[in-house]
């Protein structure tokens, strides 16, 4: 390497460092991580000595080792600090690491989906999200991609086909569909970093996120419609212990919770406990509707029926859904 080319590389590395430093500083504040001081980065020096560039490199390596993927995901899905250029720089920063751990793979997997979501048109149809389109969009970060998808990645399309057939979140989560994609990702080892594989997994996660959001909105709307119907029949509270609420939960409060979930799930799709609560709350509401309908039928036919109460007792025989943490980026404009 000539002295001129070395200086050029150091200058490019410093430009990236100046873009990344505000992101890492904000991450450190958000999660109370001790960020080593770096005077030249904090002062925004344009042309620092080589020693300063090397210190910045060590700083980012140290921070990368301490920042967990769930922290990175939460931060980037809830903050507006990062520009598209900063996001691309952060992704390239992780891709350029000489060696990749499982944690690096998970961060890169999330960042690829986040980057694709930022680049994709807001009204992009699912049918248009084919391998070639994703490869073209990601070419600036993963490089040229062989248009032939490796055969070992074919199961991803099978998982997507099964997921598209799910009628609600409970069916998606309890069928273990998400774990199948996750298992394929973790079992491929270093083959994940082949450009064609990164493109295929990005496409899979992006489409899986869309499926999740569609089902989430369907469940929330079903709950809200059910609560409205129960109120019309004089029901004021529900036994929601199955969904980790109280035995006499006011319907008005449940409605407010559902509205807040619409915002929360866009910010943090992978919150397993709230997703499980949503699934269980729909089961509670459906059980209450069924009981109310049975009581009403008994009253109209003259058959003995349990007296209608202002508090509907929901059955809780079915187990709660076991919700995995799957990497599907949230918050892009096409979310319903």
Backbone bond lengths (Angstrom), bond angles and torsions (degrees), N, CA, C in turn:
res aa  C-N    CA-C-N  psi(-1)  N-CA   C-N-CA  omega(-1)  CA-C   N-CA-C  phi
1 X - - - 1.468 - - 1.523 109.55 -
2 X 1.300 116.28 128.28 1.458 120.69 -179.76 1.523 110.12 -76.12
3 X 1.348 117.63 157.17 1.470 119.92 177.47 1.524 112.82 -56.41
4 X 1.325 115.99 -36.32 1.465 119.14 -179.97 1.522 112.10 -65.87
5 X 1.338 116.20 -44.68 1.467 119.88 179.97 1.520 111.15 -67.56
6 X 1.348 116.32 -34.19 1.473 119.58 178.12 1.519 110.49 -65.18
7 X 1.336 116.09 -43.18 1.463 119.60 177.86 1.524 111.25 -63.29
8 X 1.336 115.74 -37.17 1.460 120.07 179.48 1.524 110.46 -65.18
9 X 1.328 116.38 -41.90 1.472 120.00 179.00 1.524 110.87 -65.75
10 X 1.323 116.72 -41.23 1.469 119.81 178.92 1.525 110.77 -64.08
11 X 1.322 116.44 -38.22 1.467 119.99 179.00 1.523 110.65 -65.31
12 X 1.352 117.09 -41.02 1.462 120.97 178.39 1.530 110.71 -66.32
13 X 1.339 115.95 -40.16 1.466 119.90 178.77 1.534 110.29 -64.18
14 X 1.327 116.76 -37.04 1.462 119.57 -179.82 1.531 111.16 -69.69
15 X 1.345 116.97 -38.10 1.465 119.81 176.85 1.530 110.41 -60.16
16 X 1.324 115.80 -42.07 1.466 119.69 177.93 1.525 110.73 -65.21
17 X 1.333 115.88 -40.78 1.468 119.77 -179.06 1.526 110.96 -61.70
18 X 1.325 116.88 -38.71 1.463 119.36 -179.99 1.534 111.41 -68.51
19 X 1.330 117.46 -29.26 1.463 120.59 175.22 1.526 111.46 -74.46
20 X 1.329 115.37 -37.60 1.460 119.72 -175.10 1.527 113.21 -78.63
21 X 1.316 116.84 -31.86 1.460 119.52 -172.10 1.531 113.48 -57.36
22 X 1.353 120.13 -44.67 1.477 118.50 177.84 1.532 112.45 -60.80
23 X 1.345 117.93 -34.37 1.460 120.44 177.49 1.525 110.89 -65.20
24 X 1.324 116.27 -47.58 1.458 119.81 -179.10 1.526 111.56 -66.86
25 X 1.331 116.88 -35.85 1.470 119.73 177.69 1.523 110.56 -64.64
26 X 1.348 116.53 -41.15 1.461 119.80 178.51 1.519 111.14 -67.88
27 X 1.335 117.19 -39.21 1.466 120.74 175.89 1.529 110.79 -61.06
28 X 1.318 116.00 -42.68 1.465 119.89 179.96 1.520 110.89 -62.21
29 X 1.325 117.24 -41.40 1.475 119.79 178.36 1.526 110.94 -66.20
30 X 1.327 115.82 -42.59 1.461 120.62 -176.19 1.523 112.02 -62.01
31 X 1.332 116.71 -40.63 1.465 120.22 -173.59 1.529 112.58 -113.93
32 X 1.318 115.96 17.84 1.476 122.74 175.45 1.531 109.91 51.84
33 X 1.315 116.02 56.37 1.458 122.62 176.32 1.522 107.55 -107.42
34 X 1.323 116.64 134.32 1.462 121.04 -178.72 1.527 109.40 -72.70
35 X 1.317 116.79 112.65 1.457 122.37 179.60 1.522 109.25 -96.14
36 X 1.338 118.00 117.95 1.475 119.70 178.82 1.531 110.95 -57.61
37 X 1.293 116.37 141.88 1.469 121.03 -179.53 1.523 110.36 -70.90
38 X 1.327 115.14 145.00 1.467 120.79 175.83 1.523 107.14 -145.01
39 X 1.326 115.13 101.65 1.466 120.83 -172.83 1.516 113.93 -59.08
40 X 1.334 118.19 -43.77 1.462 120.47 -176.02 1.523 111.68 -68.47
41 X 1.331 117.60 -36.59 1.461 120.10 177.34 1.524 110.71 -69.50
42 X 1.321 116.12 -41.56 1.454 119.57 -179.45 1.534 110.97 -67.23
43 X 1.334 116.48 -32.77 1.464 120.69 -179.15 1.523 111.88 -85.37
44 X 1.349 117.89 -10.94 1.463 120.90 -179.58 1.512 113.06 69.73
45 X 1.329 116.90 37.08 1.464 121.45 179.95 1.525 109.94 -62.47
46 X 1.318 117.44 135.65 1.470 121.39 -176.79 1.525 113.05 -78.15
47 X 1.319 117.60 -42.25 1.467 120.82 -174.24 1.524 109.57 -134.45
48 X 1.319 118.31 81.36 1.462 121.83 -178.06 1.533 111.00 -80.48
49 X 1.322 118.02 167.64 1.468 120.67 174.67 1.528 110.69 -69.45
50 X 1.320 116.51 162.77 1.467 121.50 -178.63 1.523 111.29 -57.58
51 X 1.323 116.68 -37.07 1.466 120.55 -179.63 1.529 111.20 -58.43
52 X 1.318 116.94 -37.03 1.457 121.11 -179.25 1.524 110.91 -69.00
53 X 1.339 116.26 -38.04 1.464 120.29 177.51 1.529 110.10 -64.27
54 X 1.316 116.71 -41.91 1.468 121.08 179.63 1.525 111.11 -65.95
55 X 1.333 117.11 -37.36 1.465 120.48 176.94 1.527 110.66 -64.92
56 X 1.333 116.67 -38.86 1.470 120.21 177.50 1.522 110.30 -63.79
57 X 1.337 116.78 -39.83 1.461 121.06 178.22 1.530 110.77 -59.67
58 X 1.315 116.29 -44.02 1.474 120.81 178.96 1.527 111.03 -66.68
59 X 1.324 116.06 -36.95 1.469 120.06 178.87 1.527 110.69 -60.13
60 X 1.336 116.67 -47.38 1.462 120.06 -178.68 1.528 111.49 -67.38
61 X 1.327 117.25 -36.21 1.464 120.25 177.07 1.526 110.64 -62.68
62 X 1.330 115.47 -41.46 1.464 120.15 179.06 1.525 110.85 -65.27
63 X 1.330 116.85 -43.07 1.457 120.34 179.99 1.535 111.64 -67.73
64 X 1.329 116.81 -39.05 1.467 120.30 178.79 1.525 111.34 -59.43
65 X 1.318 116.10 -35.82 1.461 119.99 -179.42 1.524 111.89 -70.60
66 X 1.336 116.93 -25.07 1.467 120.21 -175.81 1.524 113.82 -99.01
67 X 1.326 117.33 -23.77 1.464 120.20 179.91 1.522 109.62 -81.08
68 X 1.324 116.67 125.69 1.459 121.91 179.99 1.532 109.92 -89.23
69 X 1.335 115.57 155.58 1.462 119.41 -176.51 1.522 111.65 -61.40
70 X 1.337 117.97 -37.09 1.468 118.50 -179.40 1.533 111.08 -67.43
71 X 1.339 117.11 -29.26 1.461 119.98 176.66 1.528 110.55 -71.10
72 X 1.329 115.62 -42.47 1.460 119.33 177.77 1.519 111.24 -62.45
73 X 1.328 115.82 -41.76 1.460 120.51 -179.89 1.521 110.92 -64.28
74 X 1.313 116.46 -48.03 1.466 119.89 -178.95 1.519 111.06 -62.15
75 X 1.321 116.38 -42.40 1.465 120.73 -177.23 1.528 111.25 -64.02
76 X 1.325 117.35 -49.94 1.461 120.18 -175.09 1.519 112.95 -72.41
77 X 1.330 117.58 -21.72 1.453 120.11 178.97 1.527 112.40 -89.22
78 X 1.322 117.13 -7.18 1.466 119.23 -177.84 1.523 112.79 -124.66
79 X 1.321 118.06 0.67 1.466 120.36 -177.96 1.520 110.58 -116.39
80 X 1.317 115.64 156.50 1.466 120.97 175.85 1.527 110.45 -114.44
81 X 1.323 116.64 15.88 1.458 119.51 -174.70 1.524 112.24 -73.55
82 X 1.333 117.63 -28.74 1.454 120.40 -172.74 1.516 113.85 -90.36
83 X 1.339 117.05 128.40 1.453 121.54 172.71 1.523 109.08 -80.93
84 X 1.329 116.34 169.50 1.458 120.04 176.33 1.520 110.72 -60.48
85 X 1.319 116.43 -37.99 1.462 120.55 178.99 1.522 110.68 -64.71
86 X 1.337 116.61 -40.80 1.461 120.21 178.95 1.519 110.69 -65.84
87 X 1.339 117.44 -39.41 1.460 121.03 178.44 1.529 110.43 -63.17
88 X 1.320 116.36 -44.78 1.466 120.39 178.53 1.528 110.64 -62.68
89 X 1.333 116.97 -41.29 1.463 120.96 179.16 1.522 110.89 -64.24
90 X 1.325 116.84 -40.30 1.462 120.80 178.56 1.528 110.77 -64.00
91 X 1.321 116.67 -41.58 1.462 120.70 178.54 1.530 110.71 -64.06
92 X 1.334 117.23 -46.85 1.466 120.32 179.02 1.529 111.29 -64.11
93 X 1.314 116.45 -34.98 1.463 120.62 177.26 1.524 110.61 -57.28
94 X 1.324 117.23 -43.43 1.468 120.30 -179.96 1.525 111.57 -75.75
95 X 1.317 117.26 -37.09 1.466 119.84 -179.86 1.523 111.79 -65.54
96 X 1.320 117.07 -31.79 1.473 120.67 -175.97 1.517 113.92 -80.82
97 X 1.305 117.92 -2.99 1.459 119.64 178.11 1.530 108.83 -60.83
98 X 1.342 117.93 138.59 1.470 119.83 -176.97 1.530 113.10 -66.14
99 X 1.317 116.42 -32.72 1.473 121.42 178.75 1.519 108.36 -129.88
100 X 1.338 115.91 144.11 1.460 120.80 -177.19 1.525 110.73 -121.56
101 X 1.324 115.16 125.22 1.456 121.20 175.01 1.528 109.29 -87.80
102 X 1.333 116.80 177.38 1.465 120.55 175.70 1.521 110.38 -61.62
103 X 1.330 116.55 -37.29 1.464 120.48 178.44 1.522 110.75 -65.23
104 X 1.330 116.73 -40.44 1.471 120.10 176.91 1.526 110.31 -61.33
105 X 1.330 116.43 -42.69 1.464 120.09 179.83 1.516 110.75 -60.44
106 X 1.321 117.22 -43.82 1.463 120.24 -178.88 1.528 111.34 -65.77
107 X 1.318 116.65 -38.04 1.470 119.63 177.51 1.528 110.64 -66.39
108 X 1.320 116.57 -45.31 1.462 120.73 179.48 1.518 110.29 -63.42
109 X 1.315 117.04 -40.33 1.466 121.02 179.93 1.526 110.42 -60.51
110 X 1.321 116.53 -44.36 1.461 120.27 177.78 1.524 111.21 -66.21
111 X 1.334 116.72 -45.00 1.462 120.24 -176.80 1.529 112.12 -65.31
112 X 1.328 117.14 -34.89 1.462 120.03 177.35 1.532 110.88 -62.63
113 X 1.329 116.58 -44.33 1.463 119.93 179.45 1.519 110.50 -67.15
114 X 1.317 116.48 -40.00 1.458 120.75 178.52 1.527 110.57 -62.41
115 X 1.332 115.97 -43.88 1.464 120.84 179.57 1.523 110.59 -64.74
116 X 1.328 117.28 -44.65 1.464 120.38 179.27 1.532 110.35 -62.52
117 X 1.320 117.16 -40.38 1.460 121.03 179.61 1.529 111.36 -61.75
118 X 1.331 116.11 -37.84 1.461 120.19 178.89 1.527 111.28 -68.89
119 X 1.332 116.73 -33.92 1.462 120.68 -175.90 1.528 112.87 -84.52
120 X 1.329 117.27 -27.84 1.463 121.03 -174.05 1.527 111.19 -73.07
121 X 1.344 117.73 145.15 1.471 120.48 175.79 1.523 110.84 -60.70
122 X 1.312 116.74 149.67 1.464 120.91 -174.76 1.525 112.62 -65.75
123 X 1.325 118.10 -28.58 1.462 121.03 -177.52 1.523 112.14 -107.28
124 X 1.294 116.81 29.39 1.459 121.53 179.70 1.526 110.47 -64.49
125 X 1.330 116.42 125.41 1.461 120.86 179.22 1.526 110.38 -77.82
126 X 1.336 116.13 149.96 1.464 120.44 179.16 1.524 111.48 -56.23
127 X 1.311 116.30 -39.63 1.465 120.30 -176.92 1.523 111.84 -64.12
128 X 1.330 117.02 -23.88 1.465 120.99 -179.64 1.527 113.00 -83.82
129 X 1.329 116.17 -11.84 1.465 120.13 -178.69 1.530 108.44 -86.13
130 X 1.322 115.92 65.58 1.460 118.73 178.03 1.526 109.35 -93.96
131 X 1.330 115.16 175.38 1.467 120.47 -174.76 1.522 110.99 -59.59
132 X 1.338 117.04 -42.84 1.468 120.89 -176.92 1.523 111.48 -63.42
133 X 1.339 116.57 -40.39 1.464 119.89 -178.63 1.530 110.52 -66.90
134 X 1.329 117.21 -43.67 1.470 120.52 179.69 1.525 109.95 -65.31
135 X 1.331 116.43 -40.52 1.467 120.09 179.30 1.524 111.25 -61.69
136 X 1.322 116.54 -41.39 1.458 120.58 179.34 1.532 110.99 -64.93
137 X 1.327 116.70 -40.38 1.462 121.02 -178.86 1.525 111.87 -67.98
138 X 1.329 116.80 -34.57 1.463 121.22 -175.84 1.526 113.67 -92.92
139 X 1.316 117.00 -0.09 1.469 119.54 -173.01 1.525 112.11 -59.39
140 X 1.325 118.01 -32.53 1.466 120.00 -178.12 1.524 112.76 -69.05
141 X 1.338 117.29 -15.62 1.469 119.40 179.81 1.531 112.67 -113.25
142 X 1.326 118.59 -33.36 1.477 119.85 -178.33 1.518 112.20 -102.72
143 X 1.337 117.83 -11.22 1.450 121.16 -179.55 1.518 111.88 88.13
144 X 1.335 117.10 -176.71 1.466 121.41 179.71 1.532 110.95 -58.92
145 X 1.330 115.29 142.54 1.468 120.65 -175.13 1.518 109.81 -122.82
146 X 1.332 115.61 132.51 1.460 120.84 173.09 1.518 108.44 -65.98
147 X 1.336 117.64 125.01 1.458 121.17 -174.29 1.523 112.96 -73.04
148 X 1.318 117.77 -7.69 1.458 120.42 177.13 1.518 109.31 -89.82
149 X 1.320 116.31 115.92 1.464 120.75 -178.91 1.529 109.43 -73.42
150 X 1.338 118.24 128.50 1.467 120.26 178.14 1.535 111.54 -57.29
151 X 1.326 116.39 140.02 1.462 120.65 -175.74 1.522 112.27 -59.28
152 X 1.326 117.81 -30.89 1.455 119.57 -176.47 1.531 112.16 -69.21
153 X 1.343 116.31 -10.26 1.459 120.36 177.40 1.523 112.98 -95.39
154 X 1.327 118.09 -4.01 1.465 121.07 -179.07 1.534 113.74 -57.24
155 X 1.350 119.15 -33.50 1.474 118.46 178.71 1.526 114.60 -58.09
156 X 1.337 118.23 -21.43 1.459 119.84 178.67 1.527 110.92 -61.36
157 X 1.329 117.21 -40.59 1.466 120.26 178.65 1.522 111.06 -67.03
158 X 1.319 116.74 -33.75 1.462 120.11 177.77 1.526 110.48 -66.33
159 X 1.337 116.38 -40.03 1.466 120.60 177.88 1.527 110.39 -64.15
160 X 1.335 117.06 -43.56 1.464 120.70 178.77 1.522 111.53 -62.25
161 X 1.324 117.16 -40.10 1.455 121.04 179.22 1.527 110.69 -62.54
162 X 1.320 116.76 -42.68 1.465 120.80 178.23 1.522 111.13 -66.19
163 X 1.336 116.14 -42.17 1.470 120.16 -179.80 1.523 111.24 -63.19
164 X 1.327 117.13 -38.06 1.464 120.66 179.14 1.519 112.22 -64.74
165 X 1.322 116.95 -20.65 1.459 120.35 179.08 1.514 114.10 -86.33
166 X 1.334 117.51 -4.60 1.469 120.59 -179.36 1.524 110.12 -73.40
167 X 1.326 116.46 140.72 1.458 121.52 -176.95 1.524 112.80 -95.33
168 X 1.339 118.33 -17.62 1.461 121.18 179.85 1.527 109.27 -157.49
169 X 1.323 116.13 172.32 1.459 120.26 -178.62 1.515 112.43 -63.08
170 X 1.320 116.85 -37.71 1.457 119.89 -179.27 1.524 110.76 -58.90
171 X 1.314 116.62 -43.08 1.457 120.29 179.43 1.530 110.74 -66.31
172 X 1.329 117.02 -39.27 1.463 120.41 179.00 1.525 111.27 -64.28
173 X 1.323 116.64 -42.03 1.460 120.60 -173.88 1.515 113.27 -79.74
174 X 1.319 117.35 -40.00 1.458 119.90 -176.53 1.523 112.90 -80.38
175 X 1.329 117.62 -14.08 1.470 120.32 179.26 1.520 112.10 -80.44
176 X 1.322 117.26 -6.67 1.466 124.12 179.99 1.522 112.35 64.48
177 X 1.330 116.70 23.21 1.459 120.67 -179.56 1.526 110.55 -62.62
178 X 1.319 116.51 -42.34 1.457 120.47 -175.57 1.524 111.68 -64.86
179 X 1.331 116.11 -35.81 1.457 119.28 179.63 1.526 112.16 -65.45
180 X 1.327 116.49 -29.16 1.462 119.52 -179.96 1.529 110.72 -64.38
181 X 1.331 116.26 -44.06 1.462 119.21 176.77 1.505 111.73 -66.20
182 X 1.327 116.79 -40.78 1.458 121.43 179.03 1.532 110.66 -63.70
183 X 1.310 117.06 -40.71 1.467 120.82 -179.32 1.519 110.85 -65.01
184 X 1.322 117.18 -40.44 1.459 120.45 178.64 1.529 110.30 -63.70
185 X 1.321 116.03 -38.92 1.461 120.83 -179.67 1.529 111.08 -66.00
186 X 1.320 117.20 -44.81 1.458 120.16 -176.13 1.523 112.00 -75.73
187 X 1.330 116.81 -25.51 1.465 119.41 -177.04 1.518 113.75 -84.02
188 X 1.334 117.71 -11.39 1.467 118.84 -175.70 1.521 113.00 -83.97
189 X 1.338 117.59 -8.02 1.460 120.38 175.92 1.521 112.47 59.67
190 X 1.333 115.10 -135.39 1.467 119.99 -177.27 1.522 112.43 -72.61
191 X 1.333 117.50 -12.10 1.468 119.13 176.80 1.527 111.16 -64.41
192 X 1.328 116.65 -18.63 1.465 119.39 177.95 1.523 111.08 -57.13
193 X 1.341 117.30 -34.05 1.459 121.32 -172.68 1.529 113.25 -85.17
194 X 1.318 117.56 4.45 1.462 120.12 168.37 1.529 106.98 -68.54
195 X 1.322 118.95 132.03 1.471 120.57 -175.47 1.525 114.19 -49.63
196 X 1.338 118.37 -42.99 1.463 120.47 -178.98 1.524 110.91 -63.01
197 X 1.330 117.17 -36.39 1.463 120.41 179.48 1.523 110.70 -68.93
198 X 1.333 117.92 -42.66 1.461 120.21 179.03 1.523 111.19 -62.84
199 X 1.327 116.44 -37.18 1.467 120.01 177.26 1.528 110.27 -65.43
200 X 1.324 117.15 -44.97 1.472 121.01 -177.97 1.525 111.26 -63.77
201 X 1.328 117.49 -42.26 1.461 120.13 179.70 1.531 111.43 -70.41
202 X 1.323 117.60 -34.13 1.464 120.12 176.27 1.524 110.30 -63.29
203 X 1.318 116.49 -46.59 1.470 120.97 177.69 1.529 110.42 -59.35
204 X 1.324 116.65 -45.19 1.462 121.19 -179.43 1.523 110.95 -59.77
205 X 1.322 117.15 -49.41 1.464 120.52 -176.25 1.520 111.92 -67.68
206 X 1.328 117.00 -38.02 1.460 120.70 178.92 1.528 110.52 -63.08
207 X 1.321 117.26 -46.83 1.464 120.52 -179.88 1.527 111.35 -69.63
208 X 1.339 117.38 -35.24 1.459 119.89 178.00 1.528 110.53 -65.42
209 X 1.326 116.72 -36.70 1.468 119.33 176.08 1.520 110.90 -61.57
210 X 1.331 116.68 -41.81 1.457 119.63 179.01 1.529 111.04 -62.44
211 X 1.314 116.67 -40.93 1.468 119.98 177.87 1.522 109.57 -61.52
212 X 1.327 116.04 -44.95 1.461 120.69 179.85 1.518 111.19 -58.31
213 X 1.342 117.11 -46.77 1.466 120.19 -178.56 1.521 112.05 -65.19
214 X 1.319 117.12 -39.84 1.463 118.88 178.66 1.526 110.99 -61.44
215 X 1.319 116.08 -44.64 1.463 119.71 -179.34 1.526 110.96 -69.74
216 X 1.333 116.44 -36.81 1.463 119.86 178.07 1.520 110.67 -61.06
217 X 1.335 117.06 -45.11 1.467 120.39 179.14 1.529 110.78 -66.02
218 X 1.309 117.69 -38.11 1.464 119.97 177.46 1.522 110.81 -61.94
219 X 1.329 116.77 -43.45 1.466 120.35 179.60 1.529 110.82 -65.10
220 X 1.319 117.35 -45.10 1.462 120.26 179.95 1.527 111.15 -62.53
221 X 1.321 117.09 -42.33 1.459 120.05 179.15 1.529 111.14 -66.31
222 X 1.335 116.57 -37.98 1.466 119.92 177.57 1.524 110.89 -63.91
223 X 1.340 116.35 -39.81 1.467 120.25 178.31 1.528 110.25 -65.29
224 X 1.318 117.21 -47.03 1.467 120.78 -178.21 1.528 111.13 -63.73
225 X 1.333 117.22 -40.68 1.471 120.13 176.96 1.522 110.53 -64.15
226 X 1.328 116.43 -40.42 1.460 120.29 179.52 1.518 112.51 -65.87
227 X 1.330 116.33 -41.48 1.467 120.23 177.74 1.522 111.14 -62.00
228 X 1.320 116.60 -39.53 1.465 120.99 178.88 1.531 110.40 -63.83
229 X 1.311 117.03 -42.79 1.460 120.84 -179.89 1.530 111.30 -66.09
230 X 1.335 116.22 -40.28 1.462 119.67 179.41 1.530 110.75 -64.88
231 X 1.322 117.26 -40.26 1.461 120.31 177.17 1.528 111.40 -61.12
232 X 1.316 116.06 -38.34 1.462 119.61 179.26 1.522 111.99 -64.40
233 X 1.329 116.81 -22.53 1.464 121.03 178.00 1.533 111.68 -98.80
234 X 1.321 116.56 14.68 1.454 120.19 174.17 1.511 115.77 86.67
235 X 1.317 118.30 6.70 1.466 120.88 178.97 1.526 108.59 -79.71
236 X 1.302 116.02 130.74 1.462 120.54 -176.79 1.525 113.09 -111.30
237 X 1.337 116.90 -29.94 1.467 120.96 -178.04 1.515 109.79 -138.08
238 X 1.324 115.45 159.70 1.462 121.75 177.88 1.522 110.06 -128.97
239 X 1.305 115.87 148.17 1.459 121.33 171.86 1.528 107.03 -80.75
240 X 1.313 116.09 103.60 1.468 120.92 -173.63 1.525 112.53 -113.58
241 X 1.321 116.46 27.62 1.465 118.51 -179.97 1.516 111.85 -62.21
242 X 1.324 116.50 -32.71 1.464 119.86 178.01 1.526 111.43 -59.38
243 X 1.336 116.93 -34.04 1.464 122.27 -179.59 1.530 111.62 -94.78
244 X 1.336 117.02 15.77 1.456 123.98 175.90 1.529 112.91 69.94
245 X 1.349 116.03 28.59 1.451 121.55 170.56 1.529 107.64 -112.28
246 X 1.334 116.52 -167.38 1.454 119.83 -174.62 1.528 112.35 -82.52
247 X 1.328 115.71 172.22 1.462 121.38 179.08 1.524 111.64 -76.65
248 X 1.316 117.24 -16.39 1.463 121.60 177.46 1.527 108.58 -135.00
249 X 1.305 115.59 70.98 1.461 121.55 -175.92 1.533 109.74 -86.34
250 X 1.325 118.25 120.82 1.471 120.04 -179.88 1.529 111.50 -62.07
251 X 1.317 115.63 137.85 1.460 120.41 179.87 1.534 110.94 -62.32
252 X 1.318 117.77 -35.89 1.467 120.79 179.03 1.530 110.78 -60.38
253 X 1.330 116.19 -38.71 1.468 119.19 179.24 1.520 110.78 -71.07
254 X 1.328 116.85 -38.53 1.463 120.28 178.28 1.533 110.79 -61.05
255 X 1.324 115.47 -37.33 1.462 119.06 178.85 1.538 110.10 -64.49
256 X 1.307 117.13 -42.31 1.467 120.94 178.44 1.523 110.92 -63.75
257 X 1.319 116.54 -39.22 1.463 120.70 179.37 1.528 110.21 -63.00
258 X 1.308 116.83 -43.17 1.469 120.79 179.46 1.524 111.21 -61.71
259 X 1.323 116.97 -39.95 1.456 119.81 178.53 1.528 110.83 -65.94
260 X 1.320 117.05 -38.09 1.470 120.05 178.72 1.522 110.76 -69.28
261 X 1.343 117.48 -33.08 1.463 120.51 178.08 1.520 111.49 -63.37
262 X 1.316 117.27 -35.03 1.463 119.66 179.19 1.528 110.40 -57.89
263 X 1.327 116.56 -38.02 1.460 121.13 178.16 1.519 110.27 -75.66
264 X 1.311 117.38 -45.45 1.462 121.59 -174.33 1.513 111.89 -63.49
265 X 1.334 118.01 -42.75 1.453 119.85 -176.44 1.523 111.91 -68.52
266 X 1.331 117.45 -24.52 1.454 118.82 174.62 1.519 110.36 -71.82
267 X 1.330 116.42 -30.20 1.453 120.31 -177.95 1.521 112.00 -84.24
268 X 1.322 117.96 -36.36 1.461 120.70 -174.36 1.515 109.11 -143.49
269 X 1.325 115.24 84.05 1.454 121.00 -174.08 1.503 113.33 -65.60
270 X 1.331 117.68 -23.93 1.456 120.02 -169.13 1.525 113.63 -94.94
271 X 1.337 118.17 11.91 1.461 120.24 179.07 1.520 109.61 -69.89
272 X 1.322 116.17 99.67 1.451 120.17 -173.36 1.512 114.23 -61.43
273 X 1.343 117.68 -45.06 1.463 120.26 -176.77 1.523 112.64 -63.93
274 X 1.348 120.18 -48.47 1.471 118.52 177.96 1.522 113.11 -61.19
275 X 1.335 118.33 -36.78 1.462 120.01 178.21 1.517 110.09 -63.80
276 X 1.336 117.11 -42.21 1.457 121.00 177.46 1.523 111.14 -63.29
277 X 1.330 116.66 -38.79 1.467 120.79 177.39 1.523 111.00 -63.47
278 X 1.335 116.65 -39.12 1.453 120.53 177.99 1.523 110.95 -62.47
279 X 1.334 115.88 -46.35 1.468 120.49 178.89 1.525 110.47 -59.59
280 X 1.336 116.25 -44.86 1.463 119.78 -177.97 1.520 111.98 -69.99
281 X 1.337 117.26 -34.10 1.463 119.36 179.44 1.529 110.20 -66.58
282 X 1.325 117.66 -37.36 1.460 118.62 176.58 1.531 109.94 -62.47
283 X 1.341 117.01 -40.27 1.461 120.01 178.49 1.531 110.66 -63.29
284 X 1.329 117.23 -38.89 1.470 121.44 178.13 1.524 110.25 -62.14
285 X 1.320 116.91 -47.77 1.468 121.38 -177.73 1.526 110.43 -64.87
286 X 1.328 117.09 -41.69 1.463 119.45 179.92 1.526 111.35 -65.81
287 X 1.350 116.24 -37.59 1.459 119.58 177.29 1.528 110.81 -65.22
288 X 1.329 116.39 -39.28 1.463 120.25 178.99 1.523 111.19 -67.05
289 X 1.324 116.90 -38.90 1.464 120.87 177.34 1.525 110.95 -64.02
290 X 1.332 115.93 -42.47 1.460 119.81 179.83 1.524 110.87 -64.12
291 X 1.326 116.51 -41.31 1.462 120.03 179.55 1.521 110.84 -66.24
292 X 1.318 116.25 -40.95 1.460 120.49 179.39 1.533 110.90 -64.53
293 X 1.340 116.20 -41.13 1.462 120.44 178.85 1.525 110.91 -65.36
294 X 1.323 116.76 -37.95 1.472 120.48 179.15 1.526 110.21 -66.19
295 X 1.328 116.44 -40.86 1.464 120.11 178.75 1.522 110.92 -64.11
296 X 1.339 114.90 -42.35 1.458 119.11 179.84 1.522 111.24 -65.09
297 X 1.316 117.46 -39.06 1.464 121.17 179.26 1.515 110.88 -65.30
298 X 1.354 115.68 -40.59 1.451 119.27 178.54 1.513 112.34 -63.64
299 X 1.353 115.50 -36.50 1.465 119.31 -179.54 1.523 111.43 -69.16
300 X 1.339 117.80 -36.99 1.474 120.19 -177.54 1.516 112.84 -77.77
301 X 1.317 118.37 -25.67 1.477 120.79 -179.55 1.522 112.22 -92.97
302 X 1.320 116.73 -6.05 1.454 120.03 179.31 1.504 113.63 82.67
303 X 1.362 117.16 5.15 1.451 120.82 179.35 1.520 109.47 -82.74
304 X 1.354 116.87 152.15 1.457 118.93 178.39 1.531 110.22 -60.12
305 X 1.295 115.68 135.68 1.460 120.37 178.60 1.509 109.11 -143.13
306 X 1.316 114.50 153.24 1.459 118.90 179.11 1.514 109.32 -63.90
307 X 1.317 116.69 143.31 1.461 120.90 -179.78 1.521 109.98 -64.47
308 X 1.345 114.80 138.53 1.451 119.32 179.27 1.525 109.56 -70.23
309 X 1.331 116.25 130.77 1.449 121.27 -179.53 1.526 108.80 -111.29
310 X 1.299 115.60 159.57 1.456 118.95 176.13 1.516 110.80 -76.68
311 X 1.331 117.51 -13.37 1.465 120.78 177.47 1.513 108.32 -116.44
312 X 1.353 117.57 117.82 1.461 121.70 -179.41 1.516 109.20 -86.25
313 X 1.343 116.05 126.74 1.460 121.00 178.47 1.518 108.88 -90.68
314 X 1.328 116.79 119.06 1.463 120.35 -177.04 1.522 110.42 -97.58
315 X 1.304 115.19 136.50 1.458 120.74 176.83 1.521 109.47 -66.87
316 X 1.334 116.11 148.55 1.461 119.17 -178.42 1.519 111.21 -134.60
317 X 1.306 116.66 39.68 1.457 120.21 -177.24 1.521 112.25 -73.97
318 X 1.330 117.47 -37.36 1.458 120.43 -176.14 1.518 109.60 -73.32
319 X 1.342 117.77 141.98 1.462 120.51 179.73 1.512 111.53 -72.95
320 X 1.326 116.15 157.07 1.459 121.11 176.16 1.519 109.73 -69.09
321 X 1.335 115.70 152.18 1.455 119.96 179.20 1.525 109.99 -71.27
322 X 1.323 115.85 139.56 1.453 121.34 175.00 1.520 107.67 -89.14
323 X 1.327 117.00 110.03 1.452 120.62 -169.60 1.518 110.39 -98.23
324 X 1.330 118.46 117.93 1.452 121.13 177.45 1.520 111.27 -81.62
325 X 1.316 115.24 165.34 1.464 120.43 177.88 1.517 107.84 -98.13
326 X 1.334 117.94 99.88 1.463 120.13 -177.14 1.508 110.18 -107.51
327 X 1.357 116.65 146.68 1.455 121.96 -171.67 1.527 111.00 -90.94
328 X 1.274 116.25 87.14 1.462 121.65 177.22 1.511 108.15 -127.86
329 X 1.292 115.63 115.55 1.443 118.86 -174.22 1.502 112.32 -63.93
330 X 1.339 115.77 143.64 1.462 120.93 -179.96 1.509 110.46 -116.20
331 X 1.338 112.92 169.48 1.451 119.83 168.60 1.503 116.19 89.48
332 X 1.328 120.47 5.27 1.453 119.42 177.26 1.517 110.32 -80.84
333 X 1.329 119.63 159.16 1.458 122.86 -169.11 1.504 115.67 -60.91
334 X 1.347 117.62 -24.06 1.446 116.39 -174.94 1.521 113.00 -81.11
335 X 1.332 117.33 -3.94 1.465 119.37 178.48 1.512 109.72 -57.96
336 X 1.310 115.37 133.71 1.467 119.40 -173.69 1.524 110.49 -74.94
